[in-house]
Amino acid sequence: MTDNKISVLGSGSWGTALAIQMARSGTNVTLWGRDKALLGQMQQKSENERYLPGAKFPDTLRAEPDWDEAMKNASTVMVSVPSHSFRGILERLNGRNLSVCWATKGLELSTGLLPHQVVAEVLPTCSRYAVLSGPTFATEVGQDLPTAITVAASVPDFANQLAGYLSSSSFLAYTSEDIVGVEVGGAVKNVLAIGAGLSDGLGFGANARIALINRGLREMQKFGVAMGAKAETFMGLAGMGDLVLTCTDNQSRNRRMGLALAAGKTVAQAEEEIKQVVEGVQASRAVFEQAQRLGVELPIIEQVYRVLIEGLDPREAVKALLARNTGAEM
């Protein structure tokens, strides 16, 4: 058992799955969330029945509704909250000497900042920070099914340390130095997955789906490079891997959002049906607006944005994409 203690902040499905995975290695993990009643239930049952039913907590994982108790003796915190809550959680960490990592995906809507840029603003003295991303569904991690992710960190030893906390016989954690690329991949794939759900829901078939995924990957890469990422990162787990998974499997909340919109439901109705935050909705606005500032043309993301935010009919969005002039592929 490691002497380090990790506090996971965010008790949704993914935060719970990450806490379980790290506890499996013998790491002492405390799981905190805003819903005290839910945390109390988890304490009693050693399980998150609401968001990750059936995944029992290892002995080294403890649910804790009290913030001060959850943070006591922590050397590392893992933040797993929706992007709109990310800054608020970091502000509560200010003044503490901690290593910080996050599984939050998306740009900050009001500023267009990536999560590590928010960390730099809120926790300017934090030198050990990292992001986790990749093709992962919380349910499968909870079931201890084979999974692989990428950990990108400010310093290599922190990336290796986190990879060690996470790795097991069924969980592979690869390391990277490209924080920007890993963060961009996690944000943009959610928007494209809504597009894939729209396409499939409208009955456009497998040819259209793979064209959207392929050209969407190109848009992800263009946007990422403009933000300062390395192009090759998007060929890895946090880019193509996460994109393909999220666009093709109905465990994806973002894909289900697209399917619901194609069936004639509103964004609000779809969110009520899905019952969890669908990150791609607000990410579409943040990515589109940041691309406008950077002068990067992202046709697919633009049309998804117009459907989600401006209320454009999905069929009109498809017509707009098909009416585009084509040229050299690369």
N, C-alpha and C positions, 0 to 999 in steps of 0.2 A: 504494500500500500504506500502511495506517495505521501510525503509530508505536506505537500502543497494542498491548499483548499481552493476550489473554484466555486464561484457563485454564478449561477445562470439566472439572468434577469429577463423574465418573459416566460410564462407558463402555458403558452399555446402548444400546438402540436409539435412544431419544430424545436422550440426551446426544450420541451419535455424529452423529445427524442435524443437531442444532443446531450442532455443531462444524463439520461440512461446510458448512452453509449460511453461517455467518459467514466461513469461510475462502474461500468463493467470491467474496466481496466484496474479497478481498485482505488481510483482517485476519489478523494472526499469531495462530494458535490452537494451544494445547497441550491434548491430551486425556489425562486421567488417570483411572485406575480401580483398584479393589482387586486385580483379578486380573492379577498381573504376567505370567503366561504368555500371557494373551490380549493384553495390551498389547505384549508382545514380538512376537507374531504380526502384530499390526497394524503395528508398525514395519517388519517385513519386507515385508509385502504391500500396505501403504497401503490397507487395507480392513478393516472389522470383519466377518469372514466369519461369525461366530457370530450376531450380533444384527442386522446390516444388510448382508447379502451383496449384492454387485453395485454398491454405492455407493463408488466410488473416492475417495480423499482428494485434495483439491487440494494443490498444492505448499506452500501456506502453513499446512497442518495437520500437526502432528506428534504422534504417540502417545508418551507418556512414562510408564513404570511407576514412576519414582522421584518421590516427593512433592516433595522439595526442588527437584529440577530442574524439575518441572512448575510450581512456584510462582515460580521465579526471574524477576524483572522483570515479573511480572504486575501490571497496573493494575486489572483487573476479573476477577472469577470468576463463572462460571455454574455453579450447583449443579443437577445433574440426577440425584438419587438418590431411592429410595423414601422416603416420609414418615418411616418408623421410623428411617432413617439420617441424617435431615436435621440434627438437633441435634449428632450426633457430628462431622459434617463441619464445621459452624460452629465447634465448639470447637477444631478444628485451625487455624482461621483467626484465632483470637483473638490480638491483639497486632500484627496486620498492618494497614497503611493501604490498604484496598482498597474499591472499589465492588463490591457484591454483588448478583447477580440469581439467580433460581432458576426452574426449571421443575417443581419438586416439587409434587404435588397431594395434598391431604389435610390433615386436622387431626392434631395430635399426640395419640396415643391416650391417654397417661397424663394429659394436662393439658387437652385440648380446645382448645389454642391453635392459631391459624392460623400459617402459616410466618413471616409478618412479625412476629408477636408473639414467636416463638422467637428471631428475629434480634435483637429489642429486648432480650431477656434475655441472650443469649450475647454479642452484639456491641453493647453500649450506645453506643459512640462512632461506630458506622457511620451516616452520614447520607444516603448515596447507595445506595439499595437498590430492587429492582424484582422483579416477578413476570411471567412469560410464560405465557400460557394461550390456548387457543382450539381450534377444530376441526381437529386435525392428527393424521395418522398418520405415524410416522417413515419408513416405507417410501416413501411418496409424496414426502416432503421429500427423501429420499435420491435419488429418481429425478428431482428438480428439476421436479416437477409443481406446478401452481398451488396456492397455499396462502395463507391469511390468518390472522393471530393478533392478540392484544392484548398490549401491554406497559403495565403500570401501575407507576408509580414514585413514590418519595417526593418527588422534585423533577422538574419538567418537562424540564429539560435532560438528565437521565439517561435518561428515557424516549425522548427524541428521539435521543440518542446510540445507544442500543441498537437502536432502530428502523432507524437508519442502518446499523449493523453487519449487520442481518438482511435488509434489503430488497434485492430484486433484481427482474429482469424477471418472475419467476414467484413471488415471495414478498412479500406485503404485510404490513407491520407497523403496526398502528394503535396510538395511545397513549391512555392513560386515567389519571385521578388516583384511581380507586376501587380501591385495592389489595384491600380487604376483599371487594368484590363479585367481582373476578376470581378471588380465592382460593377463595371459597365455591363459585362456579360449577364450578371445577375439581375440588373435593372431592365435591360432591353429585352431579354428573352420573355419576360412576363407580358410585355406589350405584344410581341409577335405571337405568343400563344393565344391571346384573345383573337388575333387575326386568323389563326389556324382554326380555332373553334367556330368563328364566323363562316369561314370557307366551307368547312365540313358540314356545319349546320344548314347551310344554304344548298347543299348537295352538289358542290363543284368537283368532288372526286379526289382520288389519290394524286393525279397529275398536278392539280392545282395546289394541293397541300405541299408536295415536295418542292414545287417551284417557289412557294411562299417561304418555306424553311430555308432553301438555298439562297434566295435573294435577300431574305431577312438576315441571314448570317453575314452577307456582304454589307448590309446596312449597319449591323452591329459593329463590324470591323471598322468601317469608315468613321462611324461616330466615336468609337473607342480610340482610334489613332488620333483623331482631332482633339480628344481629351488628354492625350499623352500616353496612351497604352501602347504595348507592343503588339504588332499585327498577329504574331504567332500564338499569342495567348488565346485567341478566339478559335483556334483549331483544337483546343484542349477541353478538359472537363467542364470548366467554368464558362466556356463559350458554346461550341457546337454540341458538346455533351448535354449540357443543361437545356439548350434550345430544343434539341430533338425530343428529349424526354417530355418537356413541358408542352410541346405542340402536339404530341401524339397519344398521350395517355389521359384518360378521364379522371385520374386522381388529381390532375392539375386544376386548381381553382380557376386559374386564368383561362384555360381552355374551356371549362364549363361556363364561364361568363360569356365567351363567344358563342357557344352553343345556345345558351339561353336567349341572347340577343337575336340570334338568327331565328329563333322560334317566336319572336315578337314580344318578348318581355323587355321591360325597362331595366336600366342599370340597377335601380333601387330594388326592383322585384327580384332580379338575379342575385343580388347580394343577400337579400333576405332568405332566399332558397339555399344559398351556399353556406350561410351562417358563419363565415369567417372573412377576414379582410382579404380583398382581391387586389393585390399590390399593383397589378398592371393598369388599373383604371387611372389612378393618379400618376403613375409612372409615365403613362402616355403623354400627359400634359407636360411633365417635367422634362422628359427626353425631347419632345417636339420643340418646346420653347428653348431649351439649351442648344439644340441643333440649329434653330433659327439664329441664335446669337453667334454661333460658330460658322454660320454659312454653309452647313452640311445638308445636302438634300437627301431625305429619307422618305421615299414615296410610300412604302407600305406603312411605316409608323405614322406618317401624316394622315393616311386614310383611317387607320384605327383610331387615332386621336379625334378625327372629325366625327366618327361614329359615336365614340364614347362621350366626348365633351360637347360637341356641337349638335348632336342628335341627327347626323346624316343617316339616311337609309342605307343599310349595309349593301344593298344591290347597287346603289349609286356609287358607293366606294369602290366596288369591284369594277364597275364600268370605267371609272376614272383611271384605275390601274391598267386595265386592258387597252385604254386609249393612248397610253404613253408610247412615245417613239422609242424604238430599240436601236441599239448600235452594237459596238464591240462588247463582248461579255465582261472582259476585264479592262 
